[in-house]
Amino acid sequence: MTDVAITLLALLAGCVSLEVYFALRAPLGYQDEHGFHLGSETPECAEDCPGGPIL
């Protein structure tokens, strides 16, 4: 019974350490730089585009 508990604890610790590792190595995305926005990303030239703003 103790072997099962130690095995489960080791698996949990391994998963947590992998998650922390990948979270630290992840590149910054659009949501990270400007805060999280629901919906699609707005193009930077929305006001300057020849066809008007894209909705």
N, C-alpha and C positions, 0 to 999 in steps of 0.2 A: 504494500500500500504506500509506503514511504517512497519507493522507487517511482511510482506513478506520479506522486505529488511533485517530486524533484524534477521529473521529466517535463511535466506541464509547466512548472515554474521556469525551467530553462528555455522552453519554446516561447513562452510569453516574453521573457527578457530578450530573447533574440529578435522577436518581432518588433518590440519597442525600440531596440537599438537600431534596427534597420530603418524604421520609420523616422527616427531622429536624424540618422545619417542622410537619408534622401531629402528630408525637409531642409537641412542645412545646405545641401548641394544644389537645390532647385534654383534655376535662374529666375530673376524678377520678371514678372509678366505685367501686362497692362493693368490688371486689377491691383497689383501690389504697388505700382508707382502712383496711381491716381485714386486709390480707394476702390472698393468693390461696387460695380454698377450692374444692375440687372439689365438684360437686353444685349443688343449688339454694340460693337465698338463703333463710335462715330469717327468718320474720317477727319483728318486735320484740316482739309481744305473745304469743309462743308459750306462756308460762306463764300469762298472764292471760286468754287467750281463753276464752269461755264453754264451748266444746265440748272443752276440754282442749288439750294441745299437738298441733300438726299435725306428722305424721311424713312 
